[in-house]
Amino acid sequence: MARIVGGIGTSHIPAIGLAMARNQCAEPYWKPFFDAYAPVRAWLDEVRPTVAVVVYNDHGLNFFLDKMPAFAVGAAPEYRNADEGWGLPTLAPFAGDAELSWHLIESLAAADFDLTTCQEMLVDHGFVVPMQLLWSGKRDCPVRTIPIHVNTVQHPLPSPARCLRFGETLGRAIEAWSRDERIVVLGTGGLSHQLDGRRAGFINRPFDLFCLEKIVDEPEVLARLTIPELVENAGTQGPELIQWLIMRGALGPVVRQIQRNYHVPISNTGSGLLLLEKAA
């Protein structure tokens, strides 16, 4: 049977990808941020996941304001990436696992989650930057991938409570898969940031640290927040936290924190990192 080995929450800021491409990781501005990922990569080398389920928000490669599903699940044999205008290098395609994808899609649909299924899907920095951070230095990505898009752009957005329930259903579906797999779930995005409007550049460090604390043992506290409350406290792009809640929900009620880091600012964003191991 498949088992979830853990979950990782990470920011997916495009400037991170540019810093890696320009070999700037050791520069004073970037070093504290990149150094925090070394223990996470060591953990990945130890547990050796075979599949990564990557929860992120599409930034216009597949969906835009005129067509924006609440949830979309990739069901393709591979996922090609493309640059949305940031100047990021285009990487080799990421291998998929269509058979497992369809199992997850059917399980989520049976639990009354309405999904868009994508048998072709481009992946942008929201997916690619976390994969680079976690498996940097690898000639070939050692895991198969399943991208799950969540709408954090066009209101109304899925509520935090709904996303936590989505994650719980996702976790049960993963562990009902008959094939022997070791699966890591990534929740990407955030933390607090606002890219436009009168509060452009807004970062809320106390709220970010509150979220990093509560999501470990009390995710239901964050699930009680509304989307307007997330926007107020974390900026217009702050609702990306709901993708972390999906990751946390998939791990079950009890987890163990392995690594946590918060660094600000990274490109006008409060950047977070969290590694959680699923309890036995």
PyMOL commands that set and color helices and strands:
alter all, ss='L'
color gray80, all
select helices_A, chain A and resi 14-21+31-35+38-47+98-110+125-134+160-175+205-217+219-223+227-234+238-250
alter helices_A, ss='H'
color red, helices_A
select strands_A, chain A and resi 3-10+51-56+71-74+78-81+94-95+116-118+122-123+144-150+182-188+255-263+271-278
alter strands_A, ss='S'
color yellow, strands_A
deselect
rebuild
show_as cartoon
